[in-house]
Amino acid sequence: MATKKKAVKKAVKKAVVKKAVKRAAVKKAVKKAVVKKAVKKAVVKKAIKKKVARKPNAAFMKALTPSSTLSGAIGASAVPRTEAVKKIWDYIKKNNLQDKANRRMINADEKLRPLFGKDQVSMFDLAKILSKHLS
């Protein structure tokens, strides 16, 4: 009889443990589903945001006339500030004016020396220098 009681207790204990494991698995699955739903929602929101086209700042797109010293390098036509920087970089690369040892430095040639005011400038100063010659 004692062994029967032990067997019944063991079976009940096993059933309780199985039920607890099952509950934990269900809770885990529910948690996973909630997380998946949240992630999916975030991805959808991100995709919606990407579809909205970004408008460029009007101040950057305003056409400015270059000074006589700057027009020697980029041309005399009125261009936006961003386009002027792009054109000056095209001129620098075409004439191979970047310093060989330190690529951040730009060597001035005959057209750029009056613009820069010195023989060599940093590429980080380029936009500041150009802004003085655009109006």
VOROKE-369041 format. One record per residue: residue number from 1; residue in three letters; x, y negated, z of N, C-alpha, C in turn. Coordinates in nm, 4 decimals, always signed. Each point is the difference from the previous one (the first is absolute). Layout:
N
{rec NUM,'ALA',{X,Y,Z},{X,Y,Z},{X,Y,Z}}
...
// end
This chain:
135
{rec 1,'MET',{+0.0811,+0.1182,+0.0000},{-0.0811,-0.1182,+0.0000},{+0.0866,-0.1262,+0.0000}}
{rec 2,'ALA',{+0.1071,-0.0002,+0.0724},{+0.0889,-0.1146,+0.0094},{+0.0617,-0.0309,-0.1355}}
{rec 3,'THR',{+0.0339,+0.1044,-0.0737},{+0.0562,-0.0222,-0.1328},{-0.1040,-0.0566,-0.0940}}
{rec 4,'LYS',{-0.1288,+0.0397,+0.0198},{-0.1068,-0.0552,-0.0835},{-0.0138,-0.1500,+0.0238}}
{rec 5,'LYS',{+0.0048,-0.0386,+0.1278},{-0.0120,-0.1416,+0.0358},{+0.1164,-0.0796,-0.0599}}
{rec 6,'LYS',{+0.1202,+0.0574,+0.0095},{+0.1176,-0.0658,-0.0554},{-0.0136,-0.0176,-0.1512}}
{rec 7,'ALA',{-0.0515,+0.1031,-0.0670},{-0.0181,-0.0047,-0.1450},{-0.1019,-0.1063,-0.0373}}
{rec 8,'VAL',{-0.1093,-0.0087,+0.0779},{-0.1041,-0.1004,-0.0268},{+0.0572,-0.1401,+0.0211}}
{rec 9,'LYS',{+0.0733,-0.0178,+0.1126},{+0.0617,-0.1298,+0.0285},{+0.0961,-0.0406,-0.1115}}
{rec 10,'LYS',{+0.0780,+0.0974,-0.0443},{+0.0965,-0.0250,-0.1078},{-0.0706,-0.0400,-0.1282}}
{rec 11,'ALA',{-0.1097,+0.0662,-0.0337},{-0.0765,-0.0287,-0.1208},{-0.0626,-0.1391,+0.0081}}
{rec 12,'VAL',{-0.0544,-0.0333,+0.1182},{-0.0608,-0.1322,+0.0207},{+0.1072,-0.1086,-0.0145}}
{rec 13,'LYS',{+0.1157,+0.0247,+0.0634},{+0.1108,-0.0965,-0.0061},{+0.0440,-0.0209,-0.1454}}
{rec 14,'LYS',{+0.0091,+0.1091,-0.0760},{+0.0387,-0.0068,-0.1410},{-0.1010,-0.0821,-0.0799}}
{rec 15,'ALA',{-0.1292,+0.0229,+0.0283},{-0.1062,-0.0716,-0.0706},{+0.0069,-0.1496,+0.0312}}
{rec 16,'VAL',{+0.0239,-0.0323,+0.1271},{+0.0100,-0.1405,+0.0420},{+0.1190,-0.0666,-0.0679}}
{rec 17,'VAL',{+0.1123,+0.0692,-0.0034},{+0.1208,-0.0544,-0.0646},{-0.0252,-0.0199,-0.1488}}
{rec 18,'LYS',{-0.0640,+0.0989,-0.0646},{-0.0305,-0.0112,-0.1436},{-0.0882,-0.1206,-0.0264}}
{rec 19,'LYS',{-0.1010,-0.0184,+0.0869},{-0.0923,-0.1121,-0.0160},{+0.0745,-0.1331,+0.0160}}
{rec 20,'ALA',{+0.0895,-0.0077,+0.0971},{+0.0780,-0.1212,+0.0235},{+0.0901,-0.0300,-0.1189}}
{rec 21,'VAL',{+0.0622,+0.1031,-0.0525},{+0.0867,-0.0168,-0.1174},{-0.0830,-0.0481,-0.1183}}
{rec 22,'LYS',{-0.1179,+0.0597,-0.0144},{-0.0896,-0.0387,-0.1102},{-0.0409,-0.1463,+0.0135}}
{rec 23,'ARG',{-0.0344,-0.0425,+0.1238},{-0.0377,-0.1395,+0.0242},{+0.1150,-0.0938,-0.0351}}
{rec 24,'ALA',{+0.1199,+0.0358,+0.0412},{+0.1184,-0.0821,-0.0280},{+0.0216,-0.0112,-0.1505}}
{rec 25,'ALA',{-0.0206,+0.1112,-0.0704},{+0.0168,-0.0009,-0.1454},{-0.1049,-0.0898,-0.0646}}
{rec 26,'VAL',{-0.1225,+0.0068,+0.0509},{-0.1079,-0.0837,-0.0540},{+0.0306,-0.1466,+0.0262}}
{rec 27,'LYS',{+0.0440,-0.0316,+0.1229},{+0.0347,-0.1385,+0.0326},{+0.1119,-0.0507,-0.0909}}
{rec 28,'LYS',{+0.0999,+0.0844,-0.0218},{+0.1132,-0.0362,-0.0857},{-0.0477,-0.0257,-0.1421}}
{rec 29,'ALA',{-0.0893,+0.0853,-0.0491},{-0.0528,-0.0150,-0.1358},{-0.0798,-0.1288,-0.0129}}
{rec 30,'VAL',{-0.0799,-0.0309,+0.1023},{-0.0796,-0.1236,-0.0010},{+0.0932,-0.1211,-0.0003}}
{rec 31,'LYS',{+0.1031,+0.0051,+0.0867},{+0.0969,-0.1092,+0.0052},{+0.0670,-0.0197,-0.1351}}
{rec 32,'LYS',{+0.0387,+0.1096,-0.0622},{+0.0665,-0.0035,-0.1301},{-0.0925,-0.0627,-0.1052}}
{rec 33,'ALA',{-0.1277,+0.0370,+0.0047},{-0.0968,-0.0537,-0.0955},{-0.0172,-0.1503,+0.0187}}
{rec 34,'VAL',{-0.0031,-0.0441,+0.1247},{-0.0141,-0.1429,+0.0297},{+0.1222,-0.0763,-0.0510}}
{rec 35,'VAL',{+0.1175,+0.0556,+0.0244},{+0.1234,-0.0635,-0.0459},{+0.0021,-0.0061,-0.1525}}
{rec 36,'LYS',{-0.0385,+0.1101,-0.0650},{-0.0031,+0.0026,-0.1465},{-0.0937,-0.1069,-0.0532}}
{rec 37,'LYS',{-0.1161,-0.0151,+0.0633},{-0.0986,-0.0978,-0.0442},{+0.0559,-0.1418,+0.0146}}
{rec 38,'ALA',{+0.0678,-0.0260,+0.1113},{+0.0597,-0.1316,+0.0237},{+0.1083,-0.0294,-0.1030}}
{rec 39,'VAL',{+0.0817,+0.0998,-0.0291},{+0.1067,-0.0174,-0.0990},{-0.0601,-0.0264,-0.1371}}
{rec 40,'LYS',{-0.1025,+0.0763,-0.0343},{-0.0666,-0.0167,-0.1298},{-0.0580,-0.1405,-0.0109}}
{rec 41,'LYS',{-0.0613,-0.0484,+0.1084},{-0.0579,-0.1337,+0.0011},{+0.1079,-0.1054,-0.0227}}
{rec 42,'ALA',{+0.1149,+0.0166,+0.0661},{+0.1109,-0.0938,-0.0140},{+0.0538,-0.0003,-0.1423}}
{rec 43,'VAL',{+0.0089,+0.1174,-0.0607},{+0.0496,+0.0112,-0.1380},{-0.0964,-0.0700,-0.0950}}
{rec 44,'VAL',{-0.1294,+0.0177,+0.0212},{-0.1002,-0.0647,-0.0850},{+0.0091,-0.1511,+0.0141}}
{rec 45,'LYS',{+0.0141,-0.0494,+0.1235},{+0.0125,-0.1442,+0.0222},{+0.1230,-0.0555,-0.0705}}
{rec 46,'LYS',{+0.1109,+0.0740,+0.0095},{+0.1245,-0.0427,-0.0638},{-0.0160,-0.0055,-0.1512}}
{rec 47,'ALA',{-0.0690,+0.0990,-0.0564},{-0.0220,+0.0038,-0.1447},{-0.0869,-0.1180,-0.0437}}
{rec 48,'ILE',{-0.0983,-0.0345,+0.0801},{-0.0862,-0.1141,-0.0322},{+0.0807,-0.1282,+0.0026}}
{rec 49,'LYS',{+0.0884,-0.0151,+0.0999},{+0.0834,-0.1190,+0.0100},{+0.0908,-0.0138,-0.1213}}
{rec 50,'LYS',{+0.0554,+0.1120,-0.0479},{+0.0927,-0.0046,-0.1129},{-0.0698,-0.0445,-0.1278}}
{rec 51,'LYS',{-0.1279,+0.0281,-0.0137},{-0.0715,-0.0342,-0.1223},{-0.0193,-0.1504,-0.0157}}
{rec 52,'VAL',{-0.0013,-0.0740,+0.1111},{-0.0186,-0.1440,-0.0043},{+0.1281,-0.0634,-0.0540}}
{rec 53,'ALA',{-0.0123,-0.0740,-0.1093},{+0.1167,-0.0621,-0.0620},{+0.0480,-0.1176,+0.0843}}
{rec 54,'ARG',{+0.1303,-0.0112,+0.0135},{+0.0589,-0.1090,+0.0756},{+0.0140,-0.1215,-0.0883}}
{rec 55,'LYS',{-0.0409,-0.1151,+0.0503},{+0.0106,-0.1235,-0.0773},{+0.1350,-0.0654,+0.0290}}
{rec 56,'PRO',{+0.0716,-0.0442,-0.1036},{+0.1275,-0.0673,+0.0234},{-0.0233,-0.1392,+0.0598}}
{rec 57,'ASN',{+0.0960,-0.0463,+0.0766},{-0.0079,-0.1321,+0.0605},{+0.0104,-0.1055,-0.1099}}
{rec 58,'ALA',{-0.0926,-0.0934,-0.0010},{-0.0049,-0.1026,-0.1046},{+0.1247,-0.0890,+0.0018}}
{rec 59,'ALA',{+0.0589,-0.0202,+0.1168},{+0.1199,-0.0842,+0.0104},{+0.1174,+0.0611,-0.0762}}
{rec 60,'PHE',{+0.0086,+0.1328,-0.0006},{+0.1083,+0.0656,-0.0733},{-0.0241,-0.0039,-0.1504}}
{rec 61,'MET',{-0.1247,-0.0070,-0.0412},{-0.0335,+0.0064,-0.1420},{-0.0030,-0.1369,-0.0678}}
{rec 62,'LYS',{+0.0144,-0.1068,+0.0783},{-0.0022,-0.1344,-0.0561},{+0.1239,-0.0224,-0.0876}}
{rec 63,'ALA',{-0.0217,-0.0446,-0.1231},{+0.1112,-0.0227,-0.0929},{+0.0765,-0.1257,+0.0399}}
{rec 64,'LEU',{+0.1310,+0.0125,+0.0115},{+0.0873,-0.1111,+0.0382},{+0.1026,-0.0236,-0.1100}}
{rec 65,'THR',{+0.0347,-0.1266,-0.0209},{+0.0991,-0.0312,-0.1032},{+0.1400,+0.0015,+0.0597}}
{rec 66,'PRO',{+0.0919,+0.0711,-0.0650},{+0.1377,+0.0064,+0.0513},{+0.0768,-0.1282,-0.0295}}
{rec 67,'SER',{+0.0979,-0.0324,+0.0833},{+0.0855,-0.1163,-0.0222},{+0.0900,+0.0259,-0.1208}}
{rec 68,'SER',{+0.0704,-0.1023,-0.0431},{+0.0859,+0.0149,-0.1179},{+0.1115,+0.1015,+0.0240}}
{rec 69,'THR',{+0.0550,+0.0049,+0.1215},{+0.1077,+0.0960,+0.0286},{-0.0529,+0.1429,+0.0022}}
{rec 70,'LEU',{-0.1198,+0.0199,+0.0522},{-0.0588,+0.1335,+0.0053},{-0.0494,+0.0435,-0.1374}}
{rec 71,'SER',{-0.0498,-0.0938,-0.0795},{-0.0524,+0.0363,-0.1328},{+0.1094,+0.0536,-0.0915}}
{rec 72,'GLY',{+0.1262,-0.0318,+0.0273},{+0.1106,+0.0559,-0.0773},{+0.0091,+0.1511,+0.0143}}
{rec 73,'ALA',{-0.0440,+0.0524,+0.1134},{+0.0094,+0.1442,+0.0249},{-0.1305,+0.0729,-0.0305}}
{rec 74,'ILE',{-0.1151,-0.0621,+0.0324},{-0.1265,+0.0738,-0.0152},{-0.0915,-0.0548,-0.1092}}
{rec 75,'GLY',{+0.0332,-0.1130,-0.0571},{-0.0860,-0.0587,-0.1025},{-0.0748,-0.1196,+0.0553}}
{rec 76,'ALA',{-0.0532,-0.0828,-0.0897},{-0.0623,-0.1261,+0.0413},{-0.1495,+0.0126,+0.0277}}
{rec 77,'SER',{-0.0631,+0.1102,-0.0364},{-0.1453,+0.0118,+0.0185},{-0.0362,+0.0155,+0.1480}}
{rec 78,'ALA',{-0.1187,-0.0482,+0.0356},{-0.0478,+0.0082,+0.1378},{-0.0328,+0.1456,+0.0344}}
{rec 79,'VAL',{+0.0501,+0.0460,+0.1137},{-0.0216,+0.1386,+0.0432},{-0.0314,+0.0027,+0.1493}}
{rec 80,'PRO',{-0.0705,+0.1023,+0.0465},{-0.0211,+0.0148,+0.1450},{+0.1319,+0.0288,+0.0710}}
{rec 81,'ARG',{+0.0017,-0.0256,+0.1291},{+0.1212,+0.0194,+0.0808},{+0.0515,+0.1440,-0.0096}}
{rec 82,'THR',{-0.0907,+0.0969,+0.0046},{+0.0401,+0.1406,-0.0063},{+0.0639,+0.0333,-0.1345}}
{rec 83,'GLU',{-0.0550,-0.0553,-0.1050},{+0.0531,+0.0236,-0.1340},{+0.1370,-0.0657,-0.0157}}
{rec 84,'ALA',{+0.0203,-0.1151,+0.0636},{+0.1295,-0.0685,-0.0067},{+0.1085,+0.0856,+0.0659}}
{rec 85,'VAL',{-0.0327,+0.0598,+0.1147},{+0.0959,+0.0868,+0.0686},{+0.0315,+0.1216,-0.0863}}
{rec 86,'LYS',{-0.1031,+0.0544,-0.0627},{+0.0192,+0.1164,-0.0864},{+0.0896,-0.0352,-0.1191}}
{rec 87,'LYS',{-0.0225,-0.1175,-0.0597},{+0.0806,-0.0419,-0.1154},{+0.1452,-0.0265,+0.0382}}
{rec 88,'ILE',{+0.0207,-0.0592,+0.1173},{+0.1378,-0.0274,+0.0412},{+0.0741,+0.1317,+0.0256}}
{rec 89,'TRP',{-0.0720,+0.1014,+0.0546},{+0.0617,+0.1309,+0.0197},{+0.0309,+0.0663,-0.1338}}
{rec 90,'ASP',{-0.0887,-0.0166,-0.0972},{+0.0280,+0.0538,-0.1334},{+0.1276,-0.0634,-0.0561}}
{rec 91,'TYR',{+0.0147,-0.1320,+0.0177},{+0.1184,-0.0719,-0.0474},{+0.1258,+0.0505,+0.0717}}
{rec 92,'ILE',{-0.0108,+0.0190,+0.1316},{+0.1148,+0.0464,+0.0801},{+0.0437,+0.1386,-0.0452}}
{rec 93,'LYS',{-0.0956,+0.0889,-0.0203},{+0.0335,+0.1369,-0.0405},{+0.0519,+0.0055,-0.1435}}
{rec 94,'LYS',{-0.0596,-0.0821,-0.0877},{+0.0428,-0.0009,-0.1401},{+0.1450,-0.0470,-0.0125}}
{rec 95,'ASN',{+0.0374,-0.1000,+0.0790},{+0.1349,-0.0561,-0.0052},{+0.0946,+0.0623,+0.1020}}
{rec 96,'ASN',{-0.0457,+0.1060,+0.0688},{+0.0832,+0.0744,+0.0939},{+0.0634,-0.0918,+0.1054}}
{rec 97,'LEU',{-0.0847,-0.0767,+0.0699},{+0.0494,-0.0997,+0.0939},{+0.0020,+0.0463,+0.1458}}
{rec 98,'GLN',{-0.0473,+0.1217,+0.0276},{+0.0083,+0.0503,+0.1366},{+0.1444,+0.0364,+0.0312}}
{rec 99,'ASP',{+0.0433,-0.0319,+0.1209},{+0.1369,+0.0295,+0.0419},{+0.0211,+0.1512,+0.0027}}
{rec 100,'LYS',{+0.1126,+0.0465,-0.0514},{+0.0272,+0.1440,-0.0082},{+0.0162,+0.0629,+0.1386}}
{rec 101,'ALA',{+0.0717,-0.0678,+0.0901},{+0.0252,+0.0545,+0.1332},{-0.1227,-0.0094,+0.0899}}
{rec 102,'ASN',{-0.0655,-0.1151,+0.0006},{-0.1165,-0.0226,+0.0846},{-0.1182,-0.0355,-0.0891}}
{rec 103,'ARG',{-0.0861,+0.0947,-0.0286},{-0.1095,-0.0187,-0.0967},{-0.1027,-0.1031,+0.0464}}
{rec 104,'ARG',{+0.0055,-0.0393,+0.1267},{-0.0951,-0.1001,+0.0503},{+0.0384,-0.1415,-0.0391}}
{rec 105,'MET',{+0.1222,-0.0166,-0.0433},{+0.0480,-0.1332,-0.0390},{-0.0113,-0.0184,-0.1507}}
{rec 106,'ILE',{-0.0386,-0.1221,-0.0396},{-0.0159,-0.0327,-0.1420},{+0.1057,-0.1033,-0.0364}}
{rec 107,'ASN',{+0.0790,+0.0327,-0.1017},{+0.1030,-0.0919,-0.0480},{-0.0634,-0.0959,-0.0995}}
{rec 108,'ALA',{+0.0365,-0.1262,+0.0092},{-0.0572,-0.1022,-0.0881},{+0.0822,-0.0098,-0.1285}}
{rec 109,'ASP',{-0.0708,-0.0164,-0.1123},{+0.0684,-0.0300,-0.1264},{-0.0220,-0.1488,-0.0291}}
{rec 110,'GLU',{+0.0297,-0.0442,-0.1223},{-0.0098,-0.1428,-0.0324},{-0.1430,-0.0532,+0.0160}}
{rec 111,'LYS',{-0.1003,+0.0822,-0.0311},{-0.1393,-0.0457,+0.0103},{-0.0493,+0.0000,+0.1448}}
{rec 112,'LEU',{+0.0468,+0.0929,+0.0805},{-0.0498,+0.0127,+0.1371},{+0.0782,-0.0823,+0.1025}}
{rec 113,'ARG',{+0.1231,-0.0391,-0.0306},{+0.0801,-0.0762,+0.0955},{-0.0675,-0.1314,+0.0411}}
{rec 114,'PRO',{-0.0555,-0.0797,-0.0948},{-0.0696,-0.1225,+0.0444},{-0.1267,+0.0314,+0.0801}}
{rec 115,'LEU',{-0.0611,+0.1129,-0.0284},{-0.1210,+0.0414,+0.0700},{+0.0317,+0.0407,+0.1436}}
{rec 116,'PHE',{+0.1039,+0.0819,+0.0182},{+0.0365,+0.0494,+0.1322},{+0.0770,-0.1040,+0.0815}}
{rec 117,'GLY',{+0.0835,-0.0784,-0.0667},{+0.0837,-0.0970,+0.0700},{+0.1298,+0.0600,+0.0519}}
{rec 118,'LYS',{+0.0223,+0.1284,-0.0236},{+0.1245,+0.0669,+0.0398},{+0.0219,+0.1205,-0.0909}}
{rec 119,'ASP',{+0.1135,+0.0665,+0.0169},{+0.0361,+0.1100,-0.0895},{-0.0741,+0.1302,+0.0284}}
{rec 120,'GLN',{-0.0446,+0.0196,+0.1241},{-0.0636,+0.1260,+0.0362},{-0.1086,-0.0248,+0.1038}}
{rec 121,'VAL',{-0.1163,+0.0670,-0.0189},{-0.1094,-0.0101,+0.0975},{-0.0515,+0.1393,+0.0320}}
{rec 122,'SER',{-0.0673,+0.0109,+0.1131},{-0.0616,+0.1259,+0.0392},{-0.1336,+0.0151,-0.0721}}
{rec 123,'MET',{-0.0372,+0.1240,-0.0296},{-0.1270,+0.0205,-0.0700},{-0.1186,-0.0378,+0.0884}}
{rec 124,'PHE',{+0.0209,-0.0070,+0.1321},{-0.1063,-0.0383,+0.0908},{-0.0268,-0.1506,-0.0046}}
{rec 125,'ASP',{+0.0967,-0.0770,-0.0465},{-0.0160,-0.1447,-0.0131},{-0.0572,-0.0395,-0.1354}}
{rec 126,'LEU',{-0.0131,+0.0943,-0.0885},{-0.0406,-0.0284,-0.1379},{-0.1373,-0.0671,-0.0072}}
{rec 127,'ALA',{-0.0999,+0.0514,+0.0684},{-0.1352,-0.0569,-0.0046},{-0.0012,-0.1409,+0.0577}}
{rec 128,'LYS',{+0.0779,-0.0227,+0.1056},{+0.0083,-0.1335,+0.0623},{+0.0614,-0.1004,-0.0973}}
{rec 129,'ILE',{+0.1045,+0.0425,-0.0694},{+0.0657,-0.0872,-0.0980},{-0.0933,-0.0325,-0.1151}}
{rec 130,'LEU',{-0.0708,+0.1027,-0.0477},{-0.0920,-0.0207,-0.1119},{-0.1150,-0.0916,+0.0360}}
{rec 131,'SER',{-0.0476,+0.0067,+0.1246},{-0.1143,-0.0827,+0.0396},{+0.0336,-0.1487,-0.0077}}
{rec 132,'LYS',{+0.1273,-0.0363,+0.0180},{+0.0421,-0.1394,-0.0107},{-0.0032,-0.0488,-0.1444}}
{rec 133,'HIS',{+0.0073,+0.0931,-0.0960},{+0.0049,-0.0370,-0.1412},{-0.1317,+0.0244,-0.0734}}
{rec 134,'LEU',{-0.1065,+0.0317,+0.0736},{-0.1319,+0.0180,-0.0606},{-0.0947,-0.1057,+0.0545}}
{rec 135,'SER',{-0.0747,-0.0637,-0.0907},{-0.0967,-0.0999,+0.0451},{-0.1275,+0.0079,-0.0784}}
// end
